[in-house]
Amino acid sequence: MLTELLPKSFEFEFGDSKIALRYTLRAFLELEKRGLNYADIFAKEVSGKTILEFFKAGLVHPIPAEKIPEIAEIIDFEKLWGYCLQAVLQSFPKREENIVRKPPSPNDEPFSFVRLRTLICDVMGKSEEYFWNSTLGELIERWSEYAVAMGYAEEPERILEYDEEGM
């Protein structure tokens, strides 16, 4: 279906409306400008202010600033924290269960956003807008597929599972 091509977001009900959260690199940049790190949402205890900042940064359709205090009074912060957590996790790269061994990259360096931006924008030829409006998971997945297709990386070794009962 064509809807599979739309950017993925985490949606939840709030009263009679739906709210969608999506943590792109732009959202994480906004959090960083406010003095927060994407890892702050995973702390054992998170303040209401931090939860609200994560909520505002991840909104797909911004809510008018005057409505935020109204939402803060009504919503259960524990629930909102859970929604933000799920949305952040959804934006991260997924580990494929059936990969046994991933071939080492010739330049296995620690992760760097600068390097990722170079790979996506300069090597793949994608725009800055594309980079900032994608989630980290989407960028890693797209680069991995591109690198294999272009011969920059080897295909990861996967376990093949067969359904013997269905044969």
ChimeraX attribute file (.defattr): number of C-alpha atoms within 10 A of each C-alpha:
attribute: neighborCount
match mode: 1-to-1
recipient: residues
	/A:1	4
	/A:2	5
	/A:3	7
	/A:4	7
	/A:5	7
	/A:6	7
	/A:7	11
	/A:8	18
	/A:9	20
	/A:10	20
	/A:11	16
	/A:12	13
	/A:13	9
	/A:14	11
	/A:15	9
	/A:16	6
	/A:17	7
	/A:18	9
	/A:19	17
	/A:20	18
	/A:21	26
	/A:22	25
	/A:23	29
	/A:24	25
	/A:25	18
	/A:26	17
	/A:27	23
	/A:28	21
	/A:29	17
	/A:30	18
	/A:31	20
	/A:32	12
	/A:33	10
	/A:34	12
	/A:35	9
	/A:36	16
	/A:37	14
	/A:38	14
	/A:39	9
	/A:40	15
	/A:41	19
	/A:42	13
	/A:43	8
	/A:44	6
	/A:45	8
	/A:46	14
	/A:47	13
	/A:48	14
	/A:49	11
	/A:50	17
	/A:51	22
	/A:52	19
	/A:53	15
	/A:54	27
	/A:55	23
	/A:56	20
	/A:57	22
	/A:58	25
	/A:59	19
	/A:60	17
	/A:61	11
	/A:62	13
	/A:63	12
	/A:64	7
	/A:65	9
	/A:66	8
	/A:67	9
	/A:68	14
	/A:69	10
	/A:70	10
	/A:71	13
	/A:72	15
	/A:73	9
	/A:74	11
	/A:75	12
	/A:76	10
	/A:77	17
	/A:78	11
	/A:79	10
	/A:80	18
	/A:81	21
	/A:82	13
	/A:83	19
	/A:84	25
	/A:85	17
	/A:86	14
	/A:87	21
	/A:88	25
	/A:89	15
	/A:90	19
	/A:91	22
	/A:92	16
	/A:93	14
	/A:94	12
	/A:95	8
	/A:96	8
	/A:97	8
	/A:98	12
	/A:99	12
	/A:100	11
	/A:101	11
	/A:102	12
	/A:103	11
	/A:104	10
	/A:105	10
	/A:106	8
	/A:107	6
	/A:108	7
	/A:109	8
	/A:110	6
	/A:111	8
	/A:112	9
	/A:113	10
	/A:114	8
	/A:115	13
	/A:116	17
	/A:117	18
	/A:118	15
	/A:119	16
	/A:120	20
	/A:121	16
	/A:122	13
	/A:123	13
	/A:124	14
	/A:125	10
	/A:126	14
	/A:127	12
	/A:128	12
	/A:129	10
	/A:130	12
	/A:131	20
	/A:132	17
	/A:133	17
	/A:134	20
	/A:135	26
	/A:136	22
	/A:137	16
	/A:138	19
	/A:139	23
	/A:140	17
	/A:141	14
	/A:142	13
	/A:143	16
	/A:144	16
	/A:145	13
	/A:146	16
	/A:147	17
	/A:148	13
	/A:149	12
	/A:150	9
	/A:151	9
	/A:152	13
	/A:153	17
	/A:154	15
	/A:155	15
	/A:156	15
	/A:157	12
	/A:158	13
	/A:159	11
	/A:160	7
	/A:161	7
	/A:162	8
	/A:163	6
	/A:164	6
	/A:165	5
	/A:166	5
	/A:167	5
